[in-house]
Amino acid sequence: MSTIPTEIEQAVEETNLPQRLKTELHSTLTERDVTADEAEEILQATVAQYEESRVDPLDPVGTVSAQSIGEPGTQMTMNTFHYAGVAEIDVTQGLPRLIELVDARKEPDTPMMTVYLDEEYAEDRERAHEVVWNIEATRILQLGDVSTNVADMLVQISLNEDTLDERWPTVDDPVEVAGEIADTIESALGVETQQEGLMLQFGPDEPSYRDLLQLVEELREVVFKGIEDVSRVVIRKEETDQGEEFVLYTEGSDFGTVLEIEGVDASRCTCNNIHEINKNLGIEAARESIIEETMDTLREQGLDDVNIRHLMLVADIMTNEGEIAAIGRHGISGAKDSVLARAAFEVTVSHLLDAAIHGEIDHLDGVTENVIVGKPIKLGTGDVDLRMSPGASD
Amino acid sequence: MALDTPQDLERIDFGLMDPESYRDISATKVITADTYDDDGFPIDMGLMDPRLGVIDPGLECKTCGKHSGSCNGHFGHIELAAPVIHVGFAKLIRRLLRGTCRECSRILLTEPEQAEFRDRLDRTRDLGQDVDDVTKAAIRQARKKDRCPHCGEEQFDIQHEKPTTYYEIQDVLASDYPARIAKAMEPDENSARITPRELADATGLDVSRVQEIISGEFRPRPDDRRALESALDIELTEEDMNKLMASDIRDWFEHIPDDDIETIGIDATDSRPEWMIQTVLPVPPVTARPSITLDNGQRSEDDLTHKLVDIIRINQRFMENREAGAPQLIIEDLWELLQYHVTTFMDNEISGTPPARHRSGRPLKTLSQRLKGKEGRFRGSLSGKRVNFSARTVISPDPTLSLNEVGVPDRVATEMTQTMNVNDRNLEAARRYVRNGPEAHPGANYVRRTDGRRLKVTEKNCEELSEKVEPGWEVSRHLIDGDIIIFNRQPSLHRMSIMAHEVVVMPYKTFRLNTTVCPPYNADFDGDEMNMHALQNEEARAEARVLMRVQEQMLSPRFGENIIGAIQDHVTGTYLLTNQNPRFNETQALDLLRTTRIDELPEADGVDGEPYWTGRTIFSELLPDELDLEFGSSAGDRVVIEGGQLLEGTVDEDAVGAFGGEIVDSIAKLHSRTRARIFINEVSSLAVRTIMHFGFSISIDDESIPPNAQDQVDEALDNAEDRVQELIEAYEQGDLESLPGRTIDETLEMKIMQTLGQARDSAGDIAEEHFAGDNPAVVMAESGARGSMLNLTQMTGCVGQQAVRGERINRGYENRTLSHFKENDLSADARGFVRHSYREGLDPREFFFHAMGGREGLVDTAVRTSKSGYLQRRLINALSELEAQYDGTVRDTSDTVVQFEFGEDGTSPVEVSSSADEPAVDVERIADTVLDSEFDDGEKQQFLGEGYEPTNISEHADDWWLAQSDD
């Protein structure tokens, strides 16, 4: 090993190379026995290759990225509804999922969360289950049998002791839990509830057969514990670098609430609803999750050779305004400055009429407008104003 | 005021048009509904008035004096007998009616409110967001006011009956008010009879007046009415819908002050709201609605003309009736009819309005319909332009062409031309082209003299004309070998769908392609057609050569690897050449390399009676000298290339294939695209000669297996069916345990599918064991040329489970798939398991299930193409304005920064393969090269980025290019 001359080291620092290449150059030059001249040549060649590998100025990167994502779309399958790693949970896949992502739908077809747990909960199945009961929506119907007593105009719930014990192992007396359930019913349905041990009963204020049935119907919807939107949670043991840990996969999502739950490692949880990510973690996280979700969708279809830079560009333009904008008429295409560009995309006539009312002016900067009026577009070679002037030399 | 056609557009302003401007630009007023008189001449002031432009060739426009073709036509106008609402603005008119005062026309917002909304409007405009939300909020707030804050007038609700009728809803005294009062005065359960006197006391009216009101002789005044209502606790009013005529609305809007209008986002200078109610209707020029003369001499008018005829007729009738003093009812009917015709003239697809129809019953295509949709003016005519100098025909393969070339039929070449600027140096050539005339191949079709006069070259005048050609002329000569053209196959899904090729003029009628360019175009030769465009100026030709030529597009920006390479039989060929590393004698070896530029064999690999060369040695001849590579092949071995010599390994799809073949990719990235192009050309022709040397065919016997193997397969399948039966029994007895999160039924299905899937795989494995290594199907699957082991399994072992919507087949009759089975039969063969192989043949039930699965696949493809096409269109539309800048940022055309560095590191997606982990710039490799290799002077300069590689812009310059780099 030898030290590199300071001039070379300085030269390395002064280049435009990214930090990774600088470090690499540094270590390569130190490891190998090179003369100053050789070092300089290596440096020069690296800079040359780096410049060569950069994207060309005036490259229409947008169109290239759009094509690179759209073209594999033709090879994707429709209607695949299968597993995304977890066989137990159905998740929309393939082209429908890709469309859903670029559409920036408010609610995905199959919302889902991946919940990682804090260390103490992640290693023990029992502890992990505690978190599950706090996430999975527990409806009262699941905890006991419900019967209607038409004679006394009462709805009776006999809670199952085993179920209660299983779900609340920390509480010694299941009657305590039953009390809480009674409170939940009271606040949710607004009826007086009597409790006798594990029996709960309540009825309508005024005897009415219809009200009674109504109450039973409403009872179905009452969520005692957990998050209403999460209908199912699956626990899976997964290998990680640090060993094994339990990870929760949920059907249905409520990202904001889940992050607050005790035992959840908020720093690693994800969700397939980009709007929820945006709301709870901010636009940068949303951008990241758009990239991640599109890449996962492509990977599932065996199209993971698509360069991630294309997905980044799509995610960047979707999040450019600080909010998630859809690709299409309701998002980016509908918000373009140019009237002609909007009219040429979709809903032609109403865009023209609105433009007239608002007295809009089309400055003909974009691509579509210039195609329409028959001028060269300002992209690629059309954006170069440099001309050789014959005759003049040097 | 005539509208001049602008020469250079800088911007386009949008706004409404003032009726006065319509009159100003109008060439004539149109008053006659007829078009032509009996002699076939256009009627003056009719719809075909010659002042509106000319469509018949030879006639002169009466307005501008130009002839058809150069005259764009001129607008006329119709003076409408009564104002009419413009349908497009119906919603806005409703909003304005609701938001402004019926008396003073001011917006129903106080000054501070107005100021607030104006502020919000400015802010949203600055942010570049949609102003609609703000204006809607303003109207909503204004609507809440019961009284005008400016003049205090009471406001009524406006009801809008689509499409163009508006009512003001006012409370007026019900017609049956005496009966209502009388009824309220009658005694009922809760109250005794109320006498008129009591009523008078309660309301404070005179008793006599009360009596009169009850008898219906006197209509109570509003105040009295309210008193009566509260005294008797009844309603004496009913809602009355007061129809607002278009003229009323126009008057109303005329008085809205400019400032108020700006508050609701309307541009007051260019778009006064009263202009939304039309008093004058512009008549589009004749050129926009040309009539067609049919074969029988009858004229057929355009849809717009038909509509205008209707409008003028009703307009005339309206005026006549009004002058004759017709009853109001008739006038109103006519007014509505006029409104209907003007409405449908603008838009004939308004919901709730019956569309105006042609005599044949076809709905008319009016203004909106002309603009809208895929074939409309915007997407169909303005964004999609037609061009000259283009050709389209069927494509067919030609392996003798370079991948940069395209075979152009002579009849296309004689039609497409290139402009030659004649000078002293090319004078002779130019004359020769002209002398050949338009029919003989390298000929010319037109010449342009120095005075700008264009002359057609004909068989008759070509000899004579060729003598006259002199410097300064332009000669439109035929396409010749070496010209650059653009070639395209739809759907143009990525940029490699449009590439530049060099012309090779050929006989017959098809475009000829090298088969290695099929992957980027996604072309095959089952009848595909492609388009060719001849470039018409030097700038375009230069750009095409430098940027668009096939070799320049060799690397796909999608995954950063080559998309052009060996396909199908080429891959088989290189596999046969290198897998077993066969030996060739001198004649054979030279024969294999005959179509490459190699004309001297290297040193023989050994002597076995006579000197021999191995396949790998022969293949190595095509590699660049400095190539070092090591990678795994899809045939399963490791390929080692050192110093341009293939030392071991099989060259197959992974090495030279079209999608990321390692050798091709490395040559394209580390050497040059030109070198890679030469390599691919040579590999493909070497492979073709190799496969011809060995011979390669496939027959049905290649898929048959010995009887004992068939027995094994049958046994495996029987076992599987038994296991399925066991599963079903367990399920029926309730012994089956469900998987977590699944129902019992789902569990059973999953387990059966799994069992049958394994059965098919094991059948495939058994079959595979009995195949020889040189079985052509195996060779193809193993080399990656075509087909897979799964295909082979299905041909020889067992086709396997057929699926619809990812499940075993369960549709058809009630509780069974076919009438051949018992109800609720869950067994393998009743749910679409095909246990035969394709070679054995399917039985009828299996065939039917197979067709079901196949149908789903077809439907899926059809749905997918339309969905993904739309996705692609949206993506491109959203991203089309993005461009990398000189400073490395990515911005749109209005200079908004979208990324500060493309893809976070500024690396071009073409240069870096997304599947490999290696970075785009490999410092170690550079260091190796600098330290170890011996450069020639030029190469070193090039490597250090000081010199440039010799450019190669044409196939015809290969010799020169090769001489520059000694390889």
Chai-1 contact restraints between the chains, C-beta under 6 A:
chainA,res_idxA,chainB,res_idxB,connection_type,confidence,min_distance_angstrom,max_distance_angstrom,comment,restraint_id
A,E24,B,V923,contact,1.0,0.0,6.0,A-B,restraint_1
A,L25,B,V923,contact,1.0,0.0,6.0,A-B,restraint_2
A,T28,B,V923,contact,1.0,0.0,6.0,A-B,restraint_3
A,T28,B,A927,contact,1.0,0.0,6.0,A-B,restraint_4
A,E41,B,V930,contact,1.0,0.0,6.0,A-B,restraint_5
A,I42,B,I926,contact,1.0,0.0,6.0,A-B,restraint_6
A,I42,B,A927,contact,1.0,0.0,6.0,A-B,restraint_7
A,I42,B,V930,contact,1.0,0.0,6.0,A-B,restraint_8
A,Q44,B,L944,contact,1.0,0.0,6.0,A-B,restraint_9
A,A45,B,I926,contact,1.0,0.0,6.0,A-B,restraint_10
A,A45,B,V930,contact,1.0,0.0,6.0,A-B,restraint_11
A,A45,B,F943,contact,1.0,0.0,6.0,A-B,restraint_12
A,A45,B,L944,contact,1.0,0.0,6.0,A-B,restraint_13
A,T46,B,V923,contact,1.0,0.0,6.0,A-B,restraint_14
A,T46,B,I926,contact,1.0,0.0,6.0,A-B,restraint_15
A,A48,B,L944,contact,1.0,0.0,6.0,A-B,restraint_16
A,A48,B,G945,contact,1.0,0.0,6.0,A-B,restraint_17
A,Q49,B,V921,contact,1.0,0.0,6.0,A-B,restraint_18
A,Y50,B,V921,contact,1.0,0.0,6.0,A-B,restraint_19
A,S53,B,T907,contact,1.0,0.0,6.0,A-B,restraint_20
A,S53,B,E911,contact,1.0,0.0,6.0,A-B,restraint_21
A,S53,B,A920,contact,1.0,0.0,6.0,A-B,restraint_22
A,S53,B,V921,contact,1.0,0.0,6.0,A-B,restraint_23
A,R54,B,G906,contact,1.0,0.0,6.0,A-B,restraint_24
A,V55,B,A884,contact,1.0,0.0,6.0,A-B,restraint_25
A,V55,B,F902,contact,1.0,0.0,6.0,A-B,restraint_26
A,V55,B,S908,contact,1.0,0.0,6.0,A-B,restraint_27
A,P57,B,A884,contact,1.0,0.0,6.0,A-B,restraint_28
A,P57,B,Y886,contact,1.0,0.0,6.0,A-B,restraint_29
A,D59,B,A884,contact,1.0,0.0,6.0,A-B,restraint_30
A,P60,B,E883,contact,1.0,0.0,6.0,A-B,restraint_31
A,V61,B,L882,contact,1.0,0.0,6.0,A-B,restraint_32
A,V61,B,A884,contact,1.0,0.0,6.0,A-B,restraint_33
A,V61,B,V890,contact,1.0,0.0,6.0,A-B,restraint_34
A,V61,B,F902,contact,1.0,0.0,6.0,A-B,restraint_35
A,G62,B,L879,contact,1.0,0.0,6.0,A-B,restraint_36
A,G62,B,S880,contact,1.0,0.0,6.0,A-B,restraint_37
A,G62,B,L882,contact,1.0,0.0,6.0,A-B,restraint_38
A,T63,B,S880,contact,1.0,0.0,6.0,A-B,restraint_39
A,V64,B,P557,contact,1.0,0.0,6.0,A-B,restraint_40
A,S65,B,L879,contact,1.0,0.0,6.0,A-B,restraint_41
A,A66,B,L875,contact,1.0,0.0,6.0,A-B,restraint_42
A,A66,B,I876,contact,1.0,0.0,6.0,A-B,restraint_43
A,A66,B,L879,contact,1.0,0.0,6.0,A-B,restraint_44
A,Q67,B,H494,contact,1.0,0.0,6.0,A-B,restraint_45
A,S68,B,R558,contact,1.0,0.0,6.0,A-B,restraint_46
A,I69,B,L875,contact,1.0,0.0,6.0,A-B,restraint_47
A,G70,B,L871,contact,1.0,0.0,6.0,A-B,restraint_48
A,G70,B,Q872,contact,1.0,0.0,6.0,A-B,restraint_49
A,G70,B,L875,contact,1.0,0.0,6.0,A-B,restraint_50
A,E71,B,L493,contact,1.0,0.0,6.0,A-B,restraint_51
A,E71,B,H494,contact,1.0,0.0,6.0,A-B,restraint_52
A,G73,B,S868,contact,1.0,0.0,6.0,A-B,restraint_53
A,G73,B,L871,contact,1.0,0.0,6.0,A-B,restraint_54
A,T74,B,S868,contact,1.0,0.0,6.0,A-B,restraint_55
A,M78,B,D860,contact,1.0,0.0,6.0,A-B,restraint_56
A,M78,B,V863,contact,1.0,0.0,6.0,A-B,restraint_57
A,M78,B,R864,contact,1.0,0.0,6.0,A-B,restraint_58
A,E88,B,G741,contact,1.0,0.0,6.0,A-B,restraint_59
A,L95,B,K867,contact,1.0,0.0,6.0,A-B,restraint_60
A,I99,B,L871,contact,1.0,0.0,6.0,A-B,restraint_61
A,V234,B,G741,contact,1.0,0.0,6.0,A-B,restraint_62
A,D305,B,F559,contact,1.0,0.0,6.0,A-B,restraint_63
A,D305,B,S914,contact,1.0,0.0,6.0,A-B,restraint_64
A,D305,B,S915,contact,1.0,0.0,6.0,A-B,restraint_65
A,V306,B,R558,contact,1.0,0.0,6.0,A-B,restraint_66
A,N307,B,G560,contact,1.0,0.0,6.0,A-B,restraint_67
A,N307,B,P909,contact,1.0,0.0,6.0,A-B,restraint_68
A,N307,B,S914,contact,1.0,0.0,6.0,A-B,restraint_69
A,R309,B,G903,contact,1.0,0.0,6.0,A-B,restraint_70
A,R309,B,P909,contact,1.0,0.0,6.0,A-B,restraint_71
A,M312,B,G903,contact,1.0,0.0,6.0,A-B,restraint_72
A,D316,B,V898,contact,1.0,0.0,6.0,A-B,restraint_73
A,D316,B,Q899,contact,1.0,0.0,6.0,A-B,restraint_74
A,I317,B,V898,contact,1.0,0.0,6.0,A-B,restraint_75
A,N320,B,V898,contact,1.0,0.0,6.0,A-B,restraint_76
A,I327,B,R874,contact,1.0,0.0,6.0,A-B,restraint_77
A,I327,B,L875,contact,1.0,0.0,6.0,A-B,restraint_78
A,I327,B,A878,contact,1.0,0.0,6.0,A-B,restraint_79
A,G328,B,R874,contact,1.0,0.0,6.0,A-B,restraint_80
A,I332,B,A878,contact,1.0,0.0,6.0,A-B,restraint_81
A,S333,B,N877,contact,1.0,0.0,6.0,A-B,restraint_82
A,S333,B,A878,contact,1.0,0.0,6.0,A-B,restraint_83
A,D337,B,S894,contact,1.0,0.0,6.0,A-B,restraint_84
A,V339,B,F14,contact,1.0,0.0,6.0,A-B,restraint_85
A,A343,B,F378,contact,1.0,0.0,6.0,A-B,restraint_86
A,A344,B,F378,contact,1.0,0.0,6.0,A-B,restraint_87
A,A344,B,S383,contact,1.0,0.0,6.0,A-B,restraint_88
A,F345,B,N877,contact,1.0,0.0,6.0,A-B,restraint_89
A,T348,B,L371,contact,1.0,0.0,6.0,A-B,restraint_90
A,T348,B,K372,contact,1.0,0.0,6.0,A-B,restraint_91
A,T348,B,F378,contact,1.0,0.0,6.0,A-B,restraint_92
A,V349,B,S368,contact,1.0,0.0,6.0,A-B,restraint_93
A,V349,B,L371,contact,1.0,0.0,6.0,A-B,restraint_94
A,L353,B,G88,contact,1.0,0.0,6.0,A-B,restraint_95
A,A355,B,F14,contact,1.0,0.0,6.0,A-B,restraint_96
A,A356,B,F14,contact,1.0,0.0,6.0,A-B,restraint_97
A,A356,B,G15,contact,1.0,0.0,6.0,A-B,restraint_98
A,A356,B,L16,contact,1.0,0.0,6.0,A-B,restraint_99
A,I357,B,I266,contact,1.0,0.0,6.0,A-B,restraint_100
A,I357,B,S271,contact,1.0,0.0,6.0,A-B,restraint_101
A,H358,B,D267,contact,1.0,0.0,6.0,A-B,restraint_102
A,G359,B,G15,contact,1.0,0.0,6.0,A-B,restraint_103
A,G359,B,D267,contact,1.0,0.0,6.0,A-B,restraint_104
A,G359,B,D270,contact,1.0,0.0,6.0,A-B,restraint_105
A,G359,B,S271,contact,1.0,0.0,6.0,A-B,restraint_106
A,E360,B,F14,contact,1.0,0.0,6.0,A-B,restraint_107
A,I361,B,R11,contact,1.0,0.0,6.0,A-B,restraint_108
A,I361,B,D13,contact,1.0,0.0,6.0,A-B,restraint_109
A,D362,B,I12,contact,1.0,0.0,6.0,A-B,restraint_110
A,H363,B,R11,contact,1.0,0.0,6.0,A-B,restraint_111
A,L364,B,R11,contact,1.0,0.0,6.0,A-B,restraint_112
A,D365,B,T893,contact,1.0,0.0,6.0,A-B,restraint_113
A,D365,B,S894,contact,1.0,0.0,6.0,A-B,restraint_114
A,G366,B,E881,contact,1.0,0.0,6.0,A-B,restraint_115
A,G366,B,T893,contact,1.0,0.0,6.0,A-B,restraint_116
A,V367,B,S880,contact,1.0,0.0,6.0,A-B,restraint_117
A,V367,B,E881,contact,1.0,0.0,6.0,A-B,restraint_118
A,V371,B,S383,contact,1.0,0.0,6.0,A-B,restraint_119
A,I372,B,L382,contact,1.0,0.0,6.0,A-B,restraint_120
A,V373,B,L9,contact,1.0,0.0,6.0,A-B,restraint_121
A,K378,B,T893,contact,1.0,0.0,6.0,A-B,restraint_122
A,L379,B,E883,contact,1.0,0.0,6.0,A-B,restraint_123
A,T381,B,E543,contact,1.0,0.0,6.0,A-B,restraint_124
